[in-house]
Amino acid sequence: MIEKENILYRGLCLAKNDYFAAKISYTRVFGINIDLSIVIYRKDTWESYKSFYFKGLASGADQKEWFKKAEKMVMQLDKPEDWKRPHRYCLALYAKQVLEDDFFRENLYFDKEINSKYIYNYTMTSRLKETVLIKKLNLLSEEEKKQLFILREWEKNIWAYEDIHYALFGRKYLYNNLHDKEKFSDYYEKYNTEFQILLSD
C-alpha cells in the first residue's frame, strides 16, 4: 500500500507560478491516512526552496485541500533575488552532479550485478559534466564570481535540503576551480567565516 501511494502521487505538481512549482516528493500511508511531503522548487534551477507537510485521507478525499494549501504557499513567493543568474546555475549544477554521483555509488553498493560497461559509461559522463561545469564557472563575469560567495538568507533557512546542502559546501570546490581564484580570496574567506557560523548553530 505504501509503495503504491508513492508511485501514484510522487512528482505530482500541486501549484505553480512564474518562479516556483510545488511538487509531492514523498508520501506515507498509515491505514486510511496519508502524510504528504511537498517541496517547492525554483523553476530556473529546480533547487529546493521551501517545504511543508500535509496529513489527510489516503482515499484522496482531501486532495482539493492539498492543491489549495500548495497554491497559497506558492503565491506568497516572489521572484528570487538570484533568479536566472549564471552563478546560481553553476551552484545548482554542482549540487545536482554530487547528488547523481551519490545515488550512483549507493546503487553500486547495493547492486553487485551492475555491469562494468554501465559503470564506465556513467563515470565518463560524470567527468564530462564536471568539465562543462568548470568551463562555465570560469566564463562567469567578475561580478558573477563575486556573487558565488554570498550566502543567501533562503539558503541558510533550508540548508539541510540535499541540493542546498551541497550548494553551500560546493563553494569550496568552485573556488578551487577558478583560474583566477586569488582575485576572489577575500570574498571566499568572508563566505567561509559566515558558513562556519551557520554550521555551528
PLY file of the C-alpha trace (Angstrom):
ply
format ascii 1.0
element vertex 201
property float x
property float y
property float z
element edge 200
property int vertex1
property int vertex2
end_header
0.00 0.00 0.00
2.75 2.48 0.91
4.72 1.80 -2.27
1.59 2.08 -4.41
0.80 5.52 -2.99
4.39 6.68 -3.52
4.21 5.75 -7.19
0.77 7.28 -7.60
1.49 10.73 -6.15
5.25 11.31 -6.23
6.16 14.18 -8.56
2.59 15.44 -8.84
2.63 19.24 -9.27
0.06 20.85 -6.98
0.64 24.53 -7.79
2.98 26.86 -9.64
3.59 30.49 -10.52
6.19 32.11 -12.81
9.06 31.21 -10.47
8.10 28.20 -8.35
6.42 24.82 -8.55
5.13 22.77 -5.60
5.50 19.02 -6.08
4.83 16.00 -3.90
8.18 14.46 -3.02
7.13 11.70 -0.65
4.01 10.00 0.66
3.48 7.62 3.53
0.27 5.74 4.26
-0.98 4.76 7.73
-4.21 2.79 7.39
-6.75 5.26 5.99
-4.43 8.28 6.47
-1.70 9.66 4.24
1.20 12.01 5.00
2.46 14.12 2.11
5.80 15.89 1.92
5.61 18.76 -0.56
8.68 20.60 -1.79
8.59 23.96 -3.56
11.23 24.20 -6.27
12.67 27.15 -8.16
11.77 26.80 -11.84
15.09 28.17 -13.11
17.44 25.73 -11.33
14.97 23.22 -9.78
16.58 23.66 -6.37
14.54 23.11 -3.20
13.24 26.39 -1.80
10.66 25.55 0.84
8.66 22.54 2.00
5.60 21.69 4.01
3.63 18.64 5.10
0.03 17.68 4.74
-1.91 14.98 6.57
-5.14 13.70 5.07
-7.12 10.71 3.92
-5.45 8.10 1.73
-8.70 7.79 -0.23
-7.95 11.14 -1.86
-10.92 12.88 -0.27
-8.65 15.72 0.88
-6.95 16.27 -2.50
-8.59 19.67 -3.06
-7.03 20.81 0.20
-3.58 19.69 -0.98
-3.90 21.95 -4.01
-5.31 24.88 -2.03
-2.53 24.79 0.56
0.17 24.43 -2.11
-1.25 27.32 -4.13
-1.38 29.53 -1.03
2.28 28.77 -0.26
3.48 29.32 -3.84
1.57 32.57 -4.35
3.35 34.10 -1.33
6.74 33.70 -3.02
8.27 36.46 -5.12
10.97 36.31 -7.74
14.25 35.11 -6.13
16.97 37.75 -5.98
19.37 35.47 -7.89
16.79 34.34 -10.46
18.45 33.00 -13.64
21.83 34.31 -12.54
24.76 32.38 -14.08
26.50 31.84 -10.72
23.32 30.28 -9.29
23.19 27.92 -12.25
26.78 26.81 -11.54
25.97 26.13 -7.88
22.85 24.16 -8.83
24.74 22.21 -11.49
27.41 21.25 -8.98
24.84 20.13 -6.39
22.93 18.10 -8.98
26.09 16.30 -10.06
27.09 15.42 -6.50
23.60 14.04 -5.85
23.71 11.95 -9.03
27.13 10.58 -8.10
25.96 9.77 -4.58
22.94 7.90 -5.96
25.20 6.03 -8.40
27.59 4.96 -5.62
24.64 3.86 -3.49
23.37 1.68 -6.34
26.83 0.14 -6.73
26.92 -0.68 -3.05
23.56 -2.46 -3.06
23.59 -3.98 -6.55
26.66 -6.14 -7.11
25.37 -7.22 -10.55
25.80 -3.84 -12.31
27.98 -4.49 -15.34
31.30 -2.76 -15.93
30.15 -1.09 -19.18
27.43 0.80 -17.30
29.94 1.86 -14.65
32.40 3.06 -17.31
29.72 4.99 -19.23
28.43 6.70 -16.10
31.95 7.62 -14.95
32.84 9.13 -18.35
29.58 11.10 -18.46
30.14 12.39 -14.93
33.65 13.58 -15.81
32.33 15.32 -18.92
29.68 17.13 -16.86
32.38 18.20 -14.40
34.47 19.59 -17.26
31.48 21.53 -18.60
30.77 22.94 -15.13
34.35 24.14 -14.66
34.29 25.76 -18.09
31.01 27.57 -17.32
32.39 28.59 -13.95
35.48 30.22 -15.42
33.44 32.04 -18.06
31.45 33.86 -15.37
31.92 37.60 -15.23
33.87 39.06 -12.33
30.64 40.22 -10.71
29.06 36.77 -11.03
32.15 35.16 -9.46
31.79 37.51 -6.50
28.13 36.53 -6.20
29.15 32.88 -5.80
30.42 33.62 -2.32
27.39 35.43 -0.95
25.21 33.26 1.28
21.52 33.97 0.75
19.05 34.03 3.60
16.86 31.43 1.90
19.88 29.09 1.70
20.56 29.48 5.41
16.94 28.73 6.22
16.86 25.46 4.27
20.47 24.32 4.11
19.52 20.84 5.35
17.99 20.03 1.94
20.44 17.89 -0.01
20.73 20.16 -3.05
21.16 23.33 -0.96
23.47 21.47 1.42
25.78 20.63 -1.49
25.47 24.12 -2.99
26.63 25.59 0.33
29.55 23.21 0.70
30.23 23.44 -3.04
31.61 26.96 -2.84
34.96 25.48 -1.79
35.04 23.20 -4.83
34.06 26.02 -7.18
36.58 28.41 -5.63
39.39 25.86 -6.06
38.49 25.51 -9.73
38.56 29.21 -10.55
41.57 30.01 -12.72
41.79 33.47 -11.14
40.80 32.50 -7.59
43.38 34.80 -6.00
41.23 37.77 -7.05
38.33 36.38 -5.03
40.12 35.14 -1.93
38.63 37.89 0.27
35.10 37.03 -0.88
35.74 33.35 -0.29
37.14 33.92 3.21
34.13 36.05 4.11
31.82 33.26 2.87
33.79 30.62 4.78
33.58 32.57 8.05
29.83 33.05 7.64
29.35 29.40 6.70
31.27 28.15 9.75
28.95 30.24 11.94
25.96 28.61 10.19
27.41 25.15 10.81
27.95 25.84 14.49
24.32 26.96 15.09
0 1
1 2
2 3
3 4
4 5
5 6
6 7
7 8
8 9
9 10
10 11
11 12
12 13
13 14
14 15
15 16
16 17
17 18
18 19
19 20
20 21
21 22
22 23
23 24
24 25
25 26
26 27
27 28
28 29
29 30
30 31
31 32
32 33
33 34
34 35
35 36
36 37
37 38
38 39
39 40
40 41
41 42
42 43
43 44
44 45
45 46
46 47
47 48
48 49
49 50
50 51
51 52
52 53
53 54
54 55
55 56
56 57
57 58
58 59
59 60
60 61
61 62
62 63
63 64
64 65
65 66
66 67
67 68
68 69
69 70
70 71
71 72
72 73
73 74
74 75
75 76
76 77
77 78
78 79
79 80
80 81
81 82
82 83
83 84
84 85
85 86
86 87
87 88
88 89
89 90
90 91
91 92
92 93
93 94
94 95
95 96
96 97
97 98
98 99
99 100
100 101
101 102
102 103
103 104
104 105
105 106
106 107
107 108
108 109
109 110
110 111
111 112
112 113
113 114
114 115
115 116
116 117
117 118
118 119
119 120
120 121
121 122
122 123
123 124
124 125
125 126
126 127
127 128
128 129
129 130
130 131
131 132
132 133
133 134
134 135
135 136
136 137
137 138
138 139
139 140
140 141
141 142
142 143
143 144
144 145
145 146
146 147
147 148
148 149
149 150
150 151
151 152
152 153
153 154
154 155
155 156
156 157
157 158
158 159
159 160
160 161
161 162
162 163
163 164
164 165
165 166
166 167
167 168
168 169
169 170
170 171
171 172
172 173
173 174
174 175
175 176
176 177
177 178
178 179
179 180
180 181
181 182
182 183
183 184
184 185
185 186
186 187
187 188
188 189
189 190
190 191
191 192
192 193
193 194
194 195
195 196
196 197
197 198
198 199
199 200
